[in-house]
Amino acid sequence: MKKSASWPQGVWVQSSCPRRRMTHPLPASRQWARLEHGQSLPRIVLGGALKTWLDKLIPDWPYRLRYGHAFPSLTAAEDPVVIFLDLIKTGRAIGARAPSDVEAVSDAELALGLQVRPVYAYVGDLHPALGRIGLILSGRWYRRLPLGVSRCDTGGLVGLKGGFGCLGKKERAEEVLSRLTMRRVPHWGLLFRMELFRCHGRLRGWLNYLRGLPPSKDLKDDRDIFIRSMGTNEDRRLWTWEARSGSPIEKGDLVAVALSPEAAKPILADYRTNPSAFRAIIVIVGSASARGIHHFDEEKVVRAFMGR
């Protein structure tokens, strides 16, 4: 792979082909970023003997909790590229926005006793149905103003979408929502890890969850009914945990961003002119395959959630 004149001097460029690799290291006095063709843009490499040892000893155990926030909704009028670049370049935080199904989400918020609309994110998931740009967030976003965690998608549950429709009535869905929600439980992360260990796999539970695989064992709660009723149309939102925070998303919360190929074009163009704004952020671009153009399901997204 030839060095491109359009990329700033000193960025380490790595070919996606393992047999052909050329690097251009930055000066030792500076942090360095990585660009993988096909496709991953800059990231700060968190090296060190301890991390290497942990990667080898417990490669698939959840030693980080990260959150996925995708936007815009299908009915949103705002430009997601403008929203993202405002966050990156000016530090303008991303607050709560109107969802695709306003009625279902509003009913869920009412059932949860929320006074204001929170910012939503899935624990360890970016769902392609929810947007073209996906932000992977560190735990500091949730910890600033936690508003509770639920063991499934709350709007889909109250709106009786997909596999949730087996409940039949919104009143029953609201009862289930109450049972599946932890409003102010500080140790919910431990409960989440225990569920992964018990139901998704003892050694590879985190990896299986991040890849969207259904639980291999019963979850022992209402979600088992949803999973059995979904048939062949699997939807991970039936068992994926949802987190809510009263805090907007700040630039410092951002660990990585995953882009659809369409959204990537203007953002990569901006990166070429202002690479310093993207420092310490992994950028992952969707790709085309025999199944079509897709995003958010690349293995690099999984690794970013794991902190790799």
N, C-alpha and C positions, 0 to 999 in steps of 0.2 A: 504494500500500500504506500503510495507516495504522499509526501507531506503536502498538505493543502495550504496555499498562501492565504486562504480566507480565515484560517484559524490563528489565534494569537500565539506569538512566540512563547515557547516554554511549556505548553500544555502537553501532557503525555497522551499520545494518541495510540490506541490499541485496535488492531483489526479484529473483527468478530471471528475470523477464521483462525483456529488454533495453530495452524502450520505456518502462518505468515504473520509476523508481529514486528512492529517497529516502534520504538519508544523515543520520546524526546523529553528527558527529565528537566524539571524546573531547577533553579538554583537551590542549594541545600538550605539557604536561609529562609525560603518560602515554603508554605504548604503547597501541596500539589493536587491536581485534579485529574480525573480520568474521563476519557471519551471513548466509548466503544461504538464502532460503526455497526448499526443495526439492532439495538441502539441505546447507548447510555451516555449521557453527558456528564458534566463534572461532579465529582464527589471528593470529599476529603477522605483520604485513606486512613482508617483508624488502625494502625498497625500495633505492634507490641507483642512481646512474648506471651503475655497473659491471654490476650484475645486469640492468638494462634493456638494456644494450648486448649482453650475452651472450645474453639471451633472443632478441634479433633476429638475432644473427649465427649462433648455433648452437642453434636451438630444440629440436632432437631428439637432440642428442648427449649421451651419458651422463656428465655432469660431477658426478653424485652417485651413490653406491651406498647404497640403502636396503633395508630388510628387512621382510618381511611375516609377522606371526605371528597366526594365527587360532585362536580357541578359543570354546567348549569342544569336545571331541571328541563324536561322536554318542553314545558310551556313558558320557560323564562325568556324574557326579551333582551336581557343583558348579554354582552359579548364576553365569553369566558376568558378569552385572550387578554382583553383589557383588564379584567378583574385580577388575573394572575400577574400581569406585568406591573400593575399598580402595587401589588403586594411586594414584588421583588425589587422594584426600582425606587419606590417612594415609601415603602413600609406601611401603606394603607391597609389596615386589617380587614379581614373578610368576616362580616357579621352574619346573623341569621337572615335567610331569604325565604321567599314564598316557595313551598314545595309544589310538585306536580299535582298531587291530589290534595288540595287545600282542605276539603271537608274531612277526609279520613284523618289527616295529620292533626287538624284542629280538634277533632273528637278525641284522639289519643292523648293530646296534651291536656284536654279538659279532664279526662279520666285519670291522668297522672297528677293532677293538681298543679300544673305549671302555670304561673302567672304571666310569663313572657315566653316568646318563642325562643328555644335554645338553638345552638349550633349542633348539628347532628354529625355523627361519624360512626362507622362500624369498627369494631375491634378486629384488626387484622384483615380488612377486606376493602376493596374498591369494586363497586358493582358497575359494569359498563352500561346498564340501563339508566343510570342516574346522572350521566354526564360524559363530557369529552376530555375533561381535565380532572385528574385525581391527585389529591394531596395526601402524602403519608406524613403523619404528625407524630411528634414525640409526646411522651406522657405529660409534659408540662402544660400542654393545652388543656387537658381535662382537669388537672389538679388545681388550676387557678380558680375555677368556680364550678365544681362538680354539681350536676343536677340529676344524677342517677344513671343506672345501667339496667337494660332489659336483655333478656336472653333470646330475643328475636327482633325482627323489624316491627316497630310498634304501629306505624301507619298502615302497613300491610295487614297486620293482625286486626285492628279495629275496622279497617275497610273491607275485611273478608276477601282479600286478594289471593288468588292462586290456591295453594294448599290450605290457607287459613279459612277458606270458604266452607270447609266441612263443619264449622261451628254453627253456621246458619243464621245466627242472630247477633246483632251488635252488642246487646246487653251481655250475652254470654262471652263474647270476645273481650269486653271490658273486665269481666271477672278473671279471665285467664291472664290478661295483661297485668292485673294486680299481683297475681301469683308469680309471674315471671319477672317482676321488676324489683330491683334493689335501689331504693331512693338515696340513702345516705350510708351505705355500708362501706366502711373504709377498707375492708379486707376482701373486696369482691375479686380482686386480681388473683388471690389464692384460690377462691372458689372456681374461677375460670380455669386456672391451671389444673385443678383437680378434675374438672370435667374433661379437659383434653386428655389427661392421663388415663382416666377411667373409660371414656367412651370413644375417643378418636385414635388411641394407640399409646402404649406405655412409653415407647421411645420416639415415635414419629408422629405423635398426636398434634403438635404444633404445625408441622409441615403438612399433614393431611388436612387440617383445618384451613390453613392458608391457601391450599390448592382447591378448596371448595368441596372436598369429598364429604359425603354424608357420614354421620357417626357410624362406627362399626358396631356399637352396642346401644341399647336403649338409654335414653337420657333420663328416664324415670320422672318425667313431668309431661305437661300438656303437649310439648313439641313432638313427642312420639306419634301422636295422632296426626299432626300436620304432615310429618315425613311419610307416614304410611299412606296418606291420601294423595300425595303429589304424583304418584305413578311414575312414568318415565320422564316427565317434565320437571327435572330437578331444579330447585331454586334454593340456593344457600341461605337466602334471607329467612328461611323458616327456622334455622338453627344458629345463625350468626348473631353475635351479641352486638347491641347498639348502645353507644354512649352519648350522653347529652351534657353540654357545658354551657354555662351562661357567658363564657368568655369568647370573644371573637378570635379568629385565627391570626396570629402574628407571624411575621417573617421568621422569628427565632424558633417557632414551633416546627418549621418545615424541615423535614429530613430528606424527602424525595418528592418528585412530581412525575406522574405518568400521563402521557399525552396520546390522544388519537393522532393518526398520521395527518389529518386535516389541521388539528390545532397546533401540531408541531412546527409547521412551516413558518408562520410568523414569529413564533417564539425562538426558534433556532436562528432566524435572521437577526433577531434582537440580541441574542447571545453573542453573535459574531462581532457586534459593535460595542457590547458592554458586558464582557465576560466576568468582570469583578462582581457584578450584581448576583451572579449565580454561584459564587464561591460557597463551598461546603454543602451543595445541594446535588443529589443524584437526579438526573433527568433521563427518563425511560420513554422511548417512542414505540408506539404500536407498529405492527407490521402486517403484511399480507401473506396469506397462505392459501391452500386449496379450499379452505372453508370460507375465504373472503377476507376482508379487512377487519381487523379486530384490535382491541386494546384492553389494558388492565389485567390480562390473563397470562402475560409473559412470566417466565420463571424469574426474571430479574425483579419483577414486582414482589414476588414471594421473598426473594433474598433481601430486598430493601426493608420489608416488614420484619425480617429476622435480624436486621442490623448488619448485613453483610455488604 
